[in-house]
Amino acid sequence: MLVLFFAICMIIISIITIKKSQNTCDELSLMLNQLLEGKEVSYPDTKDTRVSKISYQVKKVKDMIEIEVEQSKSEKEAIKSLISNITIYCELLENMNLPTSKKVEFLQKMKNQTFKIDWLLESLFKMTKLEDGVIRFETEELMIKDTIVQSISTVFNKAESKNIKINLETFSDIKLFHNKKWTIEAIVNVLENAIKYSPSDSIITISVEKMELYTKIIIKDEGIGIDSKELNNIFKRFYRSKNVENQNGTGIGLYLTRLILEKENGNIIVESKLGRGSCFSIFLQNCKSLN
């Protein structure tokens, strides 16, 4: 919100410095008041380029505010949904005639929902801190194989529960600029998505390909795939594909992965076809020193 505050200040300064008629100043003042009060903004129809520029600035601020409001709503709705589920399970458990087996089932579901809330709040905390630059992590020249292996170990139980095999293809270990802890988190987010949206008894393949400036970590699954129309959106904050709306998820994992990799001067891209699996490519910088 600090960016918005400075943007509004700049608009106010621009209005003060315009030496035009009182009517023009009144129009701009009205426009700013409408913005601050959350009303529909009436942009003046004028040929004055200076006034037009300020109108454009006001529109940009308005768009920024609307985006932040929508993101805030998404965060609240995600938490609200999880808490609502817990409340329902509590009410069901209050039924004295409920069989013991059902009580155990609902207690487990409550526990799962609690874990999800903890994960969501922790992810939101990390996301906000990374966005605001509060969290600053150093990248080092580290061998990448152990980072990948630890990432696989983190999701091993989830994969095993669906009888999904994670196959790490043989490669020569290489030093890459990365922060081990955060890179593991980035890779885990991609792997968890692959596991969640892949059928049982399928295979997730991880391969490593060295290029001139970067090394590519390729994660390929046999899952449901992604519609080509949605490929540009899946790394956006809180975005969820229409194909997975009925499945558990918050739309944070891939956004957080992209954010982490950007902090490491890396990148992530995806290739996918609906019904034919997805292939995520993570790019990390090569080190100049010999490996």
NUNUPA-166849 format. One line per field, with one value per residue (C-alpha): residue in one letter; x negated, y negated, z negated. Coordinates in steps of 0.5 Angstrom, whole numbers. Layout:
BEGIN
rest: c(A; ...)
east: c(X; ...)
north: c(Y; ...)
up: c(Z; ...)
END
This chain:
BEGIN
rest: c(M; L; V; L; F; F; A; I; C; M; I; I; I; S; I; I; T; I; K; K; S; Q; N; T; C; D; E; L; S; L; M; L; N; Q; L; L; E; G; K; E; V; S; Y; P; D; T; K; D; T; R; V; S; K; I; S; Y; Q; V; K; K; V; K; D; M; I; E; I; E; V; E; Q; S; K; S; E; K; E; A; I; K; S; L; I; S; N; I; T; I; Y; C; E; L; L; E; N; M; N; L; P; T; S; K; K; V; E; F; L; Q; K; M; K; N; Q; T; F; K; I; D; W; L; L; E; S; L; F; K; M; T; K; L; E; D; G; V; I; R; F; E; T; E; E; L; M; I; K; D; T; I; V; Q; S; I; S; T; V; F; N; K; A; E; S; K; N; I; K; I; N; L; E; T; F; S; D; I; K; L; F; H; N; K; K; W; T; I; E; A; I; V; N; V; L; E; N; A; I; K; Y; S; P; S; D; S; I; I; T; I; S; V; E; K; M; E; L; Y; T; K; I; I; I; K; D; E; G; I; G; I; D; S; K; E; L; N; N; I; F; K; R; F; Y; R; S; K; N; V; E; N; Q; N; G; T; G; I; G; L; Y; L; T; R; L; I; L; E; K; E; N; G; N; I; I; V; E; S; K; L; G; R; G; S; C; F; S; I; F; L; Q; N; C; K; S; L; N)
east: c(0; -6; -7; 0; -1; -6; -3; 3; -2; -5; 2; 4; -3; -1; 6; 3; -3; 2; 3; 10; 17; 21; 26; 20; 17; 24; 25; 18; 20; 27; 23; 18; 24; 28; 22; 20; 28; 28; 33; 33; 28; 31; 25; 25; 26; 20; 15; 10; 4; 2; 9; 10; 3; 6; 12; 8; 4; 11; 13; 7; 7; 15; 13; 7; 12; 17; 12; 10; 17; 18; 12; 14; 21; 18; 13; 19; 24; 18; 18; 25; 26; 22; 24; 31; 30; 27; 33; 37; 33; 34; 41; 42; 37; 42; 47; 47; 50; 44; 41; 33; 31; 34; 31; 24; 25; 28; 22; 17; 21; 20; 13; 12; 16; 11; 5; 8; 9; 2; -1; 3; 1; -6; -6; -2; -8; -13; -10; -9; -16; -19; -15; -17; -24; -24; -27; -34; -37; -44; -46; -52; -56; -53; -52; -45; -44; -43; -38; -34; -35; -33; -27; -25; -25; -21; -15; -17; -11; -6; -8; -8; -1; 1; -4; -7; -15; -19; -25; -31; -35; -43; -47; -54; -53; -54; -55; -49; -48; -42; -40; -39; -33; -29; -31; -28; -22; -21; -22; -18; -12; -13; -13; -7; -3; -5; -3; 3; 5; 2; 6; 4; -2; -4; -12; -15; -21; -27; -33; -38; -41; -47; -47; -52; -49; -44; -42; -35; -32; -26; -20; -16; -9; -4; 2; 8; 4; 6; 10; 6; 10; 8; 1; 0; 4; 1; -4; 0; 2; 8; 10; 13; 15; 22; 20; 18; 23; 26; 19; 16; 11; 10; 6; 0; -5; -7; -7; -12; -16; -17; -18; -24; -27; -27; -30; -36; -36; -33; -26; -21; -17; -12; -10; -3; 2; 9; 10; 2; -2; -6; -13; -16; -23; -27; -33; -39; -45; -51; -58; -64; -68; -70; -65)
north: c(0; -5; -5; -7; -13; -15; -15; -19; -24; -25; -26; -31; -35; -35; -38; -43; -45; -45; -53; -52; -55; -53; -49; -44; -44; -42; -37; -34; -35; -31; -25; -24; -25; -19; -15; -16; -14; -8; -11; -10; -15; -20; -22; -29; -29; -34; -35; -38; -33; -35; -33; -27; -25; -26; -22; -16; -16; -16; -10; -7; -8; -6; 1; 2; 1; 6; 11; 11; 11; 17; 21; 19; 22; 28; 29; 28; 33; 38; 38; 37; 44; 48; 45; 46; 54; 54; 51; 56; 62; 59; 59; 66; 69; 66; 71; 76; 82; 81; 88; 88; 89; 83; 79; 81; 80; 73; 71; 73; 69; 63; 64; 64; 57; 55; 57; 53; 47; 47; 48; 42; 37; 39; 39; 32; 29; 32; 29; 22; 22; 24; 19; 13; 15; 16; 23; 23; 29; 30; 35; 39; 44; 50; 57; 58; 66; 66; 60; 64; 70; 67; 64; 71; 74; 68; 70; 78; 80; 76; 79; 86; 86; 85; 90; 85; 86; 80; 82; 78; 79; 79; 73; 70; 66; 58; 52; 47; 40; 42; 42; 49; 48; 43; 47; 54; 50; 48; 55; 58; 54; 56; 63; 63; 60; 66; 71; 68; 67; 74; 81; 86; 91; 86; 83; 76; 75; 70; 69; 64; 60; 56; 50; 44; 39; 43; 50; 53; 57; 61; 64; 68; 71; 75; 71; 68; 62; 55; 52; 47; 41; 42; 43; 35; 35; 41; 37; 31; 30; 34; 37; 44; 47; 48; 56; 56; 52; 58; 60; 58; 52; 44; 42; 40; 45; 44; 36; 37; 42; 36; 31; 35; 36; 29; 27; 32; 29; 35; 37; 42; 44; 49; 53; 57; 60; 62; 69; 70; 68; 62; 60; 55; 52; 49; 45; 43; 39; 43; 42; 39; 43; 50; 56)
up: c(0; -1; 7; 7; 2; 6; 13; 10; 7; 14; 17; 11; 13; 20; 19; 15; 20; 26; 27; 31; 30; 23; 27; 29; 22; 19; 24; 22; 15; 16; 19; 14; 8; 12; 12; 5; 3; 7; 12; 20; 22; 28; 32; 35; 43; 45; 50; 45; 45; 38; 35; 39; 36; 29; 31; 33; 27; 23; 27; 26; 18; 19; 22; 17; 11; 14; 15; 8; 6; 10; 7; 0; 2; 4; -2; -6; -3; -3; -10; -11; -7; -11; -18; -16; -14; -21; -24; -20; -23; -30; -30; -27; -33; -38; -35; -41; -37; -32; -31; -34; -27; -24; -30; -28; -21; -23; -28; -22; -17; -22; -23; -16; -15; -21; -18; -11; -15; -18; -11; -8; -13; -13; -5; -6; -11; -6; 0; -3; -6; 1; 4; 0; 0; -8; -7; -3; -2; 1; 6; 6; 11; 9; 12; 14; 14; 6; 7; 12; 7; 1; 5; 7; 0; -2; 2; 2; -2; 2; 8; 5; 2; 10; 12; 16; 18; 18; 23; 22; 29; 28; 29; 27; 21; 22; 18; 19; 16; 11; 4; 2; -3; 1; 8; 4; 3; 10; 13; 8; 10; 17; 15; 10; 16; 20; 15; 14; 21; 23; 23; 19; 21; 26; 26; 25; 29; 27; 31; 31; 37; 37; 42; 43; 38; 34; 32; 33; 28; 32; 28; 33; 30; 33; 30; 33; 36; 37; 42; 47; 45; 38; 39; 38; 31; 27; 24; 22; 15; 13; 20; 20; 27; 28; 29; 21; 18; 14; 12; 5; 7; 6; 12; 8; 9; 16; 15; 9; 13; 19; 13; 10; 17; 19; 12; 15; 22; 24; 28; 29; 35; 37; 43; 43; 46; 43; 41; 43; 37; 36; 36; 32; 33; 27; 29; 25; 26; 27; 23; 27; 22; 25; 22)
END
